């Protein structure tokens, strides 16, 4: 038989579904394997069989799936994997067979990107610009990664592409805003699957979002809530969540960094100017274990250790 040609799936595409439909062109005539002459027009499709091989490498040394079929297609339920490779050949009941077709490939990616450690900006007197740092990971690759923000004067969300800062970290900027303004923002990412798996931080955006108020120094009526000295403490109100509480007695630029046990920087949950008051910073670690934090400002520095357990 002539070698069957493949019609789907298209090579190199990632599918967001584990049910993959394999199809190839039906053999329509038998050709002499040496002289390439038609020697037997087909009287029925049942005279032709197809051999499908599927593997995670293009060598097919030990295929993970091999089957003989009397139709030119099959649906298989696969697991998530970077790349699958497959080819197919045909033979007739007289023992004539074609060579294998060309190798086609595809991926299965059913997992959305993971967005974490987004910079949470507290209420501030600083008018910006505001740097947003975020960690985004995906099993097989990202297609787009955006920050969406909206100021009080903006009729709709404004989007901007994040910049890669190395590894899985990305950064974006919210431009200068007016005093007496409220700023909302969230992060969006999708992967290379077709159609793509999508994720936002916070989950449910744009219905949910991060927000902060740009305002003048607090009024006289809330001066009593301003702490007299710097301070920091933390607690864990939920699994894989740490809340840092900061006492800030004066306007200051402050940065917080989180490191893992090996000393690797894993998050910068705070890098902003804070007004006098009490502020909360959230950190959601990726894994359980021992972490270290450092807080640096002009008048206050602190460091410590905390443990994340399941």
C-alpha positions in Angstrom: 0.0 0.0 0.0 1.0 3.6 -0.3 2.2 5.3 2.8 -0.6 7.0 4.6 -0.3 10.7 5.2 -1.3 12.4 8.5 -4.0 15.0 8.7 -4.3 15.6 12.5 -3.1 16.5 15.0 -0.8 19.3 13.8 2.8 18.8 14.8 4.2 20.9 17.7 0.8 22.0 19.2 0.0 21.5 22.8 -3.6 20.4 23.5 -5.4 21.3 26.8 -7.2 18.0 26.8 -6.1 14.4 27.4 -8.5 13.0 24.8 -6.5 13.1 21.5 -8.0 12.3 18.1 -5.6 10.6 15.8 -6.5 10.6 12.1 -4.7 9.8 8.9 -5.6 9.6 5.2 -7.2 6.4 4.1 -5.3 4.2 1.7 -7.0 4.2 -1.7 -4.9 1.9 -3.9 -2.2 -0.7 -3.6 1.2 0.0 -5.3 3.9 -2.6 -6.1 6.6 -2.0 -3.4 9.4 -2.2 -5.9 8.1 -0.8 -9.2 5.5 1.7 -7.7 2.8 0.5 -10.1 -0.8 0.0 -9.1 -1.3 -3.8 -8.9 -4.7 -4.1 -7.2 -7.4 -1.5 -7.0 -9.1 -1.9 -3.6 -12.4 -3.7 -3.5 -13.1 -2.8 0.1 -11.5 -1.0 3.1 -11.4 -4.2 5.2 -8.5 -5.5 3.1 -6.3 -2.7 4.6 -4.9 -2.6 8.2 -3.0 0.3 9.9 -0.3 0.1 12.6 -0.1 3.1 14.9 2.9 3.6 17.1 3.0 6.3 19.9 6.0 7.1 22.1 7.5 9.9 24.1 10.7 9.8 22.0 11.0 9.9 18.2 13.0 6.6 18.1 10.0 4.3 19.0 12.4 1.8 20.6 9.7 0.6 23.0 6.5 2.4 22.0 4.2 3.3 24.9 1.3 2.4 22.6 1.1 0.2 19.5 -2.1 -1.1 17.9 -3.3 -2.6 14.6 -6.5 -0.9 13.3 -8.9 -1.5 10.5 -10.0 2.2 10.5 -8.0 5.4 9.7 -8.4 7.0 13.1 -8.6 6.4 16.8 -9.2 8.4 20.0 -6.8 7.9 22.9 -6.9 9.2 26.4 -3.3 10.3 27.4 -1.7 12.0 30.4 -0.1 15.4 30.5 3.4 15.2 28.9 5.8 17.5 27.0 5.8 15.9 23.6 4.4 12.7 22.1 5.6 11.3 18.8 3.6 9.1 16.5 3.6 7.6 13.0 1.5 5.1 11.1 1.9 2.5 8.3 -0.5 0.4 6.3 -0.5 -3.2 5.0 -2.9 -5.4 3.1 -3.9 -9.0 3.8 -1.5 -10.3 1.2 1.4 -9.1 3.3 2.3 -5.9 1.3 3.1 -3.0 3.6 4.1 0.6 3.3 6.9 2.2 5.2 6.0 4.3 8.3 4.7 7.8 7.6 6.7 10.8 8.7 6.8 11.4 12.4 4.3 13.9 13.9 4.4 15.4 17.4 2.2 17.2 19.8 2.0 17.9 23.6 -0.7 17.6 26.2 -0.9 20.4 28.7 -4.0 20.6 30.9 -2.5 22.6 33.7 -2.9 26.4 33.9 0.1 28.6 34.8 0.8 29.2 38.5 1.0 32.8 39.5 2.4 33.6 43.0 4.3 36.1 45.1 2.7 39.1 43.4 3.9 42.4 45.0 1.1 43.7 47.2 1.2 47.5 47.5 -0.3 48.9 50.7 -2.0 52.3 50.9 0.7 55.0 50.4 1.4 58.7 49.9 3.8 57.9 47.1 2.3 58.6 43.6 4.4 56.1 41.8 5.5 54.7 39.5 4.9 51.3 41.3 7.0 48.3 40.5 5.2 44.9 40.5 7.2 41.7 40.8 5.6 38.3 40.3 6.6 34.7 39.8 4.9 32.8 37.0 5.6 29.1 36.2 4.1 26.7 33.7 5.0 23.1 32.9 5.6 23.6 29.2 5.9 27.3 28.4 4.0 30.7 28.6 2.4 32.4 25.7 1.5 35.8 27.3 2.0 37.4 30.8 0.3 40.7 31.5 -0.4 43.2 34.2 -3.9 44.8 34.2 -4.4 48.0 36.2 -7.1 50.6 36.5 -7.0 54.0 38.2 -10.0 56.1 39.3 -9.8 58.1 36.1 -9.5 55.1 33.8 -12.8 54.0 32.1 -11.5 50.4 31.7 -8.6 48.1 32.6 -5.3 49.0 31.0 -2.9 46.1 30.1 0.8 45.9 29.7 3.2 43.0 29.0 5.4 42.0 31.9 9.1 41.9 31.4 11.2 38.8 32.3 13.7 39.4 35.0 15.3 36.0 34.9 14.1 32.5 35.8 10.4 32.5 36.5 10.2 36.1 37.7 8.5 38.9 35.8 8.1 42.6 36.5 5.6 45.4 35.5 5.0 49.0 36.3 1.9 50.9 37.2 2.5 54.5 36.1 2.3 57.6 38.2 -1.1 58.3 39.7 -2.9 61.3 41.2 -3.2 62.0 44.9 -6.5 60.9 46.2 -6.7 58.0 43.8 -7.5 54.3 44.1 -5.5 51.8 42.0 -6.7 48.3 41.2 -4.5 45.6 39.5 -4.2 41.9 38.8 -1.9 39.5 36.8 -2.9 37.4 33.9 -1.0 34.6 32.2 -1.8 31.8 29.6 0.3 29.0 28.2 1.0 27.6 24.8 -1.8 25.1 24.6 -4.4 25.6 21.9 -6.8 26.8 23.2 -4.7 28.2 26.1 -5.0 27.4 29.8 -5.4 30.7 31.6 -4.7 31.9 35.2 -5.1 35.2 37.1 -3.8 36.5 40.4 -5.9 37.0 42.4 -8.1 34.1 41.2 -11.4 35.3 39.7 -9.9 38.5 38.2 -11.1 41.0 37.1 -14.0 40.3 39.5 -11.3 40.2 42.2 -8.1 42.3 42.3 -5.4 43.9 44.4 -6.0 47.5 45.3 -4.4 50.4 47.2 -5.2 54.0 47.9 -2.8 56.9 47.1 -3.6 59.6 49.7 -2.1 62.4 51.7 -0.7 61.8 55.2 -3.4 60.5 57.5 -5.8 63.0 59.1 -5.7 64.0 62.7 -8.5 61.6 63.7 -6.4 58.6 62.9 -3.1 59.8 64.3 -3.7 57.7 67.4 -3.4 54.6 65.3 0.2 55.4 64.2 2.7 53.3 66.1 5.5 54.9 68.0 8.3 52.5 67.0 9.0 50.1 64.1 8.0 46.5 64.5 7.3 43.3 62.6 5.6 40.0 63.5 3.9 37.3 61.4 1.4 34.5 61.7 0.0 31.8 59.5 -3.8 32.0 59.3 -4.1 29.3 56.6 -2.1 26.5 55.0 0.7 27.9 52.8 0.0 31.5 53.8 2.1 33.8 55.9 0.9 37.3 56.9 3.5 39.8 58.0 2.3 42.8 60.1 4.5 45.9 60.0 4.3 48.8 62.4 5.6 52.0 60.6 5.9 55.2 62.6 6.9 57.5 59.7 6.9 57.6 56.0 9.7 55.3 54.7 10.8 53.3 51.7 10.9 49.7 52.7 11.7 46.4 51.1 11.1 42.8 52.2 12.8 39.8 50.7 12.1 36.1 51.3 14.9 33.4 50.9 14.7 29.6 51.1 17.0 27.4 53.2 19.6 27.4 50.4 19.8 31.2 50.4 18.0 31.5 47.1 15.7 34.6 46.8 12.2 33.3 46.2 10.1 36.5 46.6 10.0 40.3 47.1 6.6 40.7 48.5 7.1 44.4 49.4 9.1 47.1 47.7 7.4 50.4 48.2 7.0 53.6 50.3 4.7 53.1 53.3 2.9 55.8 55.3 2.7 55.8 59.1 0.4 53.0 60.4 0.0 49.3 60.5 0.4 47.4 57.2 0.0 43.7 56.2 2.1 41.9 53.6 1.1 38.4 52.4 3.4 35.7 51.3 2.3 32.4 49.8 5.2 29.9 49.7 5.4 27.3 46.9 6.7 24.5 49.1 6.8 23.7 52.8 10.1 24.2 54.7 12.3 26.7 56.3 12.4 30.3 55.0 14.1 33.5 56.0 13.0 37.1 55.7 14.8 40.4 55.7 13.3 43.9 56.0 15.4 46.9 55.0 14.5 50.6 55.3 16.4 53.8 56.1 15.6 53.6 59.8 14.7 50.0 60.5 16.2 46.6 59.5 15.2 43.2 60.7 15.5 39.6 59.7 14.2 36.3 60.9 13.2 32.7 60.2 9.8 31.0 59.8 8.7 27.5 59.0 5.9 26.5 56.6 4.2 23.2 57.3 1.4 21.4 55.6 
